[in-house]
Amino acid sequence: MSLQNTSPISQGADSFKAPLRGALLLGADSGATLAERLRAVQNGAKVVNGAEPTAPAEADLRAPERLAIDYADGAELADKLAKALRALAADQPAMWKALRAQGIFHGCGPAPKVAFLYPGQGSQYVNMLQTLRTTEPIIAETFDEADRVMMALLGKPLSDFIFVDGSDSAAVAKAEESLGQTAITQPAVLTADLAITRLLAAYGIGPDMTMGHSLGEWGALIASGGIAFDDALQTVSARGHEAVDVVMEQGAMAAVLAPLEEIERTVKAVSGYLVIANINSYHQAVIGGQSGAVEQAIAMFQTAGYDAFPVPVSNAFHTAIVAPYSDALRETMKRVRLQSPRIPIVANVGGEFYPSGPDAVPQMIEVLAQQLASPVQFVKGLLTLYDAGARVFVEVGPKKALQGFAEDVLGSRGDVVSLFTNHPKFGDGMAFNQALCGLYAAGLGAGIPASSA
């Protein structure tokens, strides 16, 4: 069973908080009974227009068989009910997996352990979480908190760099430029990560374990209880400012879409310093090193028919080129109030769990100091989480790169579900609500007890 209410960032379930839009959850003791319930709902599906979304029943959340459907109106619900009935009749796992992309989720058995995955720099976009910030006080309060912390460091509220009039192309372009600056990007993404974490907590959903990607490791550290939000904000902002003062060789990075074995082979064949800086999945990685070596590798990959393109960053992060910065970061870490994580967290360095216990802080400082100049072992980290029992992997933050990595590495295992909580293509409400339905189907969250119904 998931440790749904033990997260250090949990604010408690909000009296069985209602979903953001339509979310049907049905539970039963067998597939046949579930099909009967589906057909009963199907007969009245089109009358749900205008009905207020309601939290699921506790009995349905804990039932042996569960079905959850995200929908906007009665017509969409009726269409998805028909698809769910066909999937129940076919009883084919591949069919259920395909339906997840449409917001239709099937789950059975006890609730599994959940891993929260936190994205980092590169996931940001102008007006991220704007709709949720307007409608959900938890989201707004998190950005307000970040604004208070960052005001002294940035000269104006952090929100002013993120949220602009979307119809003003000049304002959007200026915001995009600002969000490309590391000292702004990092606290902005970290705030979005935590805002969604807190919203999930309002539904009674928290992580059993966490992992971040590069900057996202700080989001994971907050969720695990290893650092307070305000300290994390100041630290990641300082990372961006202090890096300017450290003299380093100039490097470059490039993303590559190719089998990991091919990426490894090509990197070894390049002349000059080059490493796989982000080992993201079996078919995607980021290489980094000397600029000439990166350019050479890009040409080799493209000649071989693979997609490879430069990543717009200021240096070759997660390589030895930025190692001089580790010393400055280590000193920064000594001024931060770290504590032993209360929830297990996997480090990018090595892809294993962080140290814990009374003597953990000095070791944590060393891990965090090494992180910026060490490869991101994301594939190893995903396998570590799986071996520790995680079966639901939730990307908590903007966009859905990490969900794709989890799907590539673990998706072939029939017991894994990977979800994302936000993406500009789908809109704030729909993306989050679909993830919520996926979690409901897994048996996670807070439901309304029969005595309160």
C-alpha positions in Angstrom: 0.0 0.0 0.0 1.3 3.5 -0.8 2.4 5.7 2.0 -0.1 8.3 0.7 0.0 10.7 3.6 3.6 10.5 4.9 5.2 12.9 2.4 6.8 15.9 4.1 5.1 18.2 1.7 1.7 16.7 2.2 -1.0 19.3 3.2 -3.6 16.6 3.8 -6.6 15.6 1.7 -9.0 18.5 1.3 -12.2 16.8 2.5 -12.2 14.3 -0.4 -11.2 16.9 -2.9 -13.2 16.7 -6.2 -11.3 16.1 -9.5 -10.6 19.0 -11.8 -13.1 17.7 -14.3 -15.1 14.5 -15.0 -13.5 11.5 -13.4 -15.5 8.3 -13.2 -14.2 5.5 -10.9 -16.0 2.2 -10.7 -14.9 -0.7 -8.5 -16.1 -4.3 -8.4 -15.0 -7.7 -7.1 -14.6 -9.1 -10.7 -14.3 -8.1 -14.3 -17.9 -9.4 -15.0 -19.4 -7.3 -12.2 -17.3 -4.3 -13.4 -18.8 -4.7 -16.9 -22.3 -4.7 -15.4 -21.6 -1.5 -13.6 -20.2 0.0 -16.8 -23.3 -0.9 -18.8 -25.5 0.7 -16.1 -23.5 3.9 -16.2 -23.5 3.8 -20.0 -27.3 4.0 -20.1 -27.2 7.4 -18.4 -23.8 8.7 -19.5 -25.2 11.6 -21.6 -27.0 13.1 -18.7 -23.8 14.0 -16.8 -23.5 17.3 -18.7 -23.3 20.2 -16.2 -22.8 17.8 -13.2 -20.2 18.8 -10.7 -17.2 16.5 -10.5 -17.1 14.5 -7.3 -14.5 12.5 -5.4 -14.6 8.7 -5.8 -16.1 6.4 -3.3 -13.7 4.7 -0.9 -15.2 1.3 -1.6 -14.5 1.8 -5.3 -10.9 2.8 -4.7 -10.2 -0.3 -2.6 -12.2 -2.8 -4.8 -10.3 -5.7 -6.4 -11.1 -4.5 -9.9 -11.1 -0.8 -10.8 -11.8 1.4 -13.9 -11.2 5.1 -14.0 -12.2 7.4 -16.9 -11.3 11.1 -17.5 -13.9 13.0 -19.5 -15.1 16.5 -20.4 -18.8 15.8 -21.0 -21.5 13.1 -21.4 -20.7 12.4 -25.0 -17.1 11.8 -24.4 -17.9 9.6 -21.4 -20.3 7.5 -23.5 -17.6 7.0 -26.1 -15.0 6.0 -23.5 -17.4 3.7 -21.7 -17.9 1.8 -25.0 -14.1 1.5 -25.4 -13.7 0.3 -21.9 -16.4 -2.4 -22.3 -14.7 -3.7 -25.5 -11.4 -3.8 -23.6 -13.0 -5.8 -20.7 -14.5 -8.2 -23.2 -11.1 -8.7 -25.0 -9.1 -9.0 -21.7 -5.9 -8.0 -23.4 -3.3 -6.0 -21.5 -2.0 -4.3 -24.6 -5.5 -2.9 -25.3 -5.7 -1.4 -21.8 -2.2 0.1 -22.2 -3.2 1.8 -25.4 -6.3 3.3 -23.8 -4.3 5.1 -21.1 -3.4 7.8 -23.7 -7.1 8.5 -23.9 -7.6 8.8 -20.2 -9.0 5.3 -19.6 -7.3 3.2 -16.9 -7.8 -0.3 -15.5 -6.3 -1.5 -12.3 -6.6 -4.5 -10.0 -5.3 -5.8 -6.7 -3.7 -3.9 -3.9 -2.4 -0.4 -4.5 1.2 -0.5 -5.6 4.1 1.6 -4.5 4.5 5.0 -6.3 7.6 6.8 -7.4 7.5 10.5 -8.1 9.8 11.6 -10.9 10.8 15.3 -11.0 11.9 17.0 -14.3 14.5 19.7 -14.5 15.8 22.4 -16.7 14.4 22.2 -20.3 10.9 21.4 -19.2 9.9 25.0 -18.5 7.6 27.0 -20.7 5.9 30.4 -20.5 2.7 30.4 -18.5 3.2 26.9 -17.2 0.5 26.0 -14.7 -1.3 29.3 -15.4 -4.8 27.8 -15.5 -4.2 25.7 -12.3 -2.7 28.8 -10.6 -5.9 30.7 -11.3 -8.3 27.9 -10.2 -6.3 26.0 -7.5 -5.3 27.9 -4.3 -2.6 25.3 -3.6 -0.8 26.1 -6.8 -1.2 29.9 -6.4 0.1 29.8 -2.8 3.2 27.8 -3.9 4.1 30.4 -6.5 3.4 33.2 -3.9 5.8 31.5 -1.5 8.4 31.3 -4.2 7.9 35.0 -5.1 8.6 36.0 -1.5 11.8 34.0 -1.4 13.1 35.0 -4.8 12.2 38.7 -4.6 15.5 39.7 -3.0 17.5 37.5 -5.4 15.8 38.5 -8.7 14.7 42.0 -8.0 11.0 41.2 -8.7 8.7 38.2 -8.1 9.6 35.0 -9.8 6.0 34.8 -11.2 6.7 38.0 -13.3 9.2 36.0 -15.3 6.8 33.1 -15.9 3.3 34.5 -16.4 2.5 37.0 -19.2 -0.4 37.9 -21.5 -0.3 35.0 -24.0 -1.7 37.2 -26.7 1.2 39.6 -26.5 3.9 38.0 -28.7 6.6 40.5 -27.5 5.9 39.7 -23.9 5.9 35.9 -24.6 9.3 36.2 -26.4 10.8 38.2 -23.5 9.5 35.6 -21.0 11.0 32.8 -23.0 14.3 34.6 -23.0 14.1 35.1 -19.2 13.2 31.4 -18.6 16.3 30.5 -20.6 18.5 32.0 -17.9 19.6 29.3 -15.4 19.2 31.5 -12.4 15.5 31.9 -13.3 14.8 28.6 -15.0 15.9 26.5 -12.0 13.6 28.1 -9.3 10.8 28.4 -11.8 10.8 24.7 -12.6 11.4 23.7 -9.0 8.3 25.8 -8.0 6.2 24.1 -10.7 7.4 20.7 -9.5 6.4 21.4 -5.9 3.1 23.0 -6.8 1.9 19.8 -8.5 3.3 17.7 -5.7 1.2 19.7 -3.2 -1.9 19.4 -5.4 -1.5 15.6 -5.5 -1.1 15.6 -1.7 -4.5 17.3 -1.5 -6.0 14.2 -3.1 -4.2 12.0 -0.5 -1.5 10.9 -3.0 2.2 11.1 -2.0 5.3 9.2 -3.1 6.8 6.0 -1.6 10.1 7.0 -3.2 11.4 9.8 -5.4 14.0 10.6 -8.1 14.7 13.8 -10.1 16.5 14.5 -13.3 19.4 16.9 -12.9 17.8 20.0 -11.4 14.7 17.8 -10.6 16.8 16.1 -7.9 16.1 19.2 -5.8 12.3 18.7 -6.2 12.7 15.0 -5.2 14.8 16.1 -2.2 12.0 18.5 -1.1 9.4 15.8 -1.5 11.6 13.4 0.4 12.0 15.7 3.4 15.7 16.3 2.8 15.5 20.1 2.3 12.9 22.9 2.8 11.4 24.6 -0.2 12.9 28.0 0.6 16.4 26.6 1.1 16.1 24.7 -2.2 15.0 27.8 -4.1 17.9 29.9 -2.8 20.4 27.1 -3.5 19.3 26.4 -7.1 19.3 30.2 -7.9 22.7 30.5 -6.4 23.9 27.6 -8.6 23.0 29.7 -11.6 24.6 32.9 -10.3 27.8 31.4 -8.9 28.5 29.4 -12.0 29.2 32.6 -13.9 32.1 33.3 -11.5 33.8 29.9 -11.9 36.4 29.8 -14.7 35.8 26.7 -16.8 36.5 25.4 -20.3 33.6 25.9 -22.7 31.7 22.8 -23.7 28.6 21.8 -25.5 25.8 19.2 -25.3 23.5 17.4 -27.8 20.5 15.2 -27.6 20.6 11.9 -29.5 17.7 9.6 -30.4 19.3 6.2 -31.0 19.8 2.9 -29.2 22.0 3.3 -26.2 24.5 0.8 -27.5 24.9 2.8 -30.6 25.3 6.0 -28.6 28.0 4.4 -26.5 29.9 3.1 -29.6 29.8 6.5 -31.3 31.0 8.4 -28.2 34.0 6.1 -28.0 34.8 6.6 -31.7 34.9 10.5 -31.4 38.3 12.2 -31.0 38.3 14.7 -28.1 36.6 14.6 -24.7 33.0 13.4 -24.9 30.7 11.4 -22.6 27.1 10.4 -22.2 26.0 13.1 -19.8 22.4 12.0 -19.4 21.7 8.3 -19.7 18.0 8.8 -20.0 16.5 5.7 -21.5 17.4 2.8 -23.9 16.8 5.0 -26.9 17.5 8.6 -25.8 20.5 10.3 -24.2 22.3 13.6 -24.0 26.1 13.7 -24.8 28.4 16.4 -23.5 32.0 17.4 -23.8 34.3 19.6 -25.8 32.5 21.6 -28.5 34.4 20.1 -31.4 33.8 16.6 -30.1 30.1 17.2 -29.8 29.9 18.6 -33.3 31.8 15.6 -34.7 29.4 13.2 -32.9 26.3 15.0 -34.2 27.6 14.6 -37.7 28.3 10.9 -37.2 24.9 10.2 -35.7 23.1 12.1 -38.6 25.2 10.2 -41.2 24.1 7.0 -39.6 20.4 8.0 -39.8 19.8 9.0 -36.2 18.4 12.3 -34.9 21.0 14.4 -33.1 20.8 18.1 -32.3 22.5 20.6 -30.1 21.0 21.4 -26.7 20.9 25.2 -25.9 22.8 25.2 -22.6 25.6 27.4 -21.4 28.1 24.6 -20.9 28.6 20.8 -20.9 26.8 20.0 -17.6 27.2 16.5 -16.1 30.7 16.2 -17.5 34.2 16.8 -16.2 34.3 20.2 -17.9 32.2 21.7 -15.1 34.0 19.9 -12.3 35.6 23.2 -11.1 32.1 24.3 -10.2 31.6 21.4 -7.8 33.9 23.0 -5.2 31.8 26.2 -5.2 28.7 24.2 -5.0 30.0 22.2 -2.1 30.6 25.4 -0.1 27.0 26.5 -1.0 25.7 23.2 0.3 27.4 23.8 3.7 25.1 26.8 4.2 21.9 24.8 3.5 19.8 23.1 6.1 19.9 19.5 4.8 18.5 16.6 6.8 18.3 12.8 6.3 15.4 12.0 3.8 12.3 10.6 5.4 11.2 9.1 2.1 13.8 7.2 0.0 15.3 9.2 -2.9 17.5 7.9 -5.7 20.5 10.0 -6.6 21.5 10.9 -10.2 25.1 10.1 -9.2 25.3 6.3 -9.3 21.5 5.7 -9.6 21.3 4.4 -6.1 19.4 5.5 -3.0 20.7 8.4 -1.0 22.4 7.8 2.3 20.1 8.1 5.3 20.4 8.2 9.1 22.0 10.5 11.6 25.3 10.8 9.6 23.7 11.3 6.2 24.1 15.1 5.7 27.9 15.2 5.0 27.4 12.4 2.5 24.4 14.2 0.9 26.5 17.3 0.5 29.1 15.3 -1.4 26.4 13.6 -3.6 24.9 17.0 -4.5 28.3 18.6 -5.1 29.3 15.8 -7.5 25.9 15.8 -9.3 26.5 18.7 -11.7 29.7 17.2 -13.0 28.6 13.6 -13.1 26.5 11.7 -15.6 22.8 11.5 -14.8 22.2 7.8 -14.3 18.5 7.9 -15.0 18.2 4.4 -16.5 20.0 2.9 -13.5 17.8 5.0 -11.2 14.6 3.7 -12.8 15.7 0.1 -12.3 16.6 0.9 -8.7 13.1 2.2 -8.1 11.5 -0.8 -9.7 13.7 -3.2 -7.7 12.6 -1.4 -4.6 8.9 -2.1 -5.5 7.7 0.9 -7.4 5.2 0.1 -10.0 3.5 3.5 -10.7 5.9 6.2 -12.0 4.5 9.7 -12.0 6.3 12.7 -13.6 5.5 15.5 -11.3 6.2 18.8 -13.1 5.9 20.4 -16.5 5.9 18.4 -19.8 6.4 14.6 -20.0 10.0 13.7 -20.9 10.5 11.5 -17.8 7.3 9.7 -18.4 8.6 8.7 -21.8 11.9 7.6 -20.3 10.1 5.4 -17.8 8.0 3.9 -20.5 11.0 3.1 -22.6 12.9 1.5 -19.8 10.1 -0.2 -17.9 7.1 -0.2 -20.2 7.6 -3.7 -21.4 7.0 -5.0 -17.9 3.3 -5.7 -17.6 3.1 -4.4 -14.0 4.3 -0.8 -14.6 2.1 2.3 -15.2 3.8 5.6 -16.1 1.9 8.9 -15.9 2.5 12.6 -16.5 0.7 15.5 -14.7 1.2 18.5 -17.0 1.7 19.4 -20.6 0.9 22.5 -22.6 -0.5 20.4 -25.5 -3.3 19.0 -23.3 -3.9 21.9 -20.9 -3.4 22.0 -17.2 -6.8 20.5 -16.1 -7.0 17.6 -18.6 -3.3 16.5 -18.1 -3.6 16.5 -14.3 -7.0 14.9 -14.3 -5.9 12.0 -16.5 -3.0 11.4 -14.2 -5.4 11.4 -11.2 -7.6 8.9 -13.0 -4.5 6.7 -13.5 -3.8 6.9 -9.8 -7.4 6.2 -8.9 -7.4 3.1 -11.1 -4.2 2.0 -9.2 -6.2 2.2 -6.0 -4.5 5.4 -4.8 -6.0 8.6 -3.3 -8.6 9.5 -0.7 -12.2 8.4 -1.3 -15.5 9.2 0.3 -16.4 6.6 3.0 -19.9 5.1 2.7 -20.8 6.8 6.0 -20.1 10.2 4.3 -21.7 9.6 1.0 
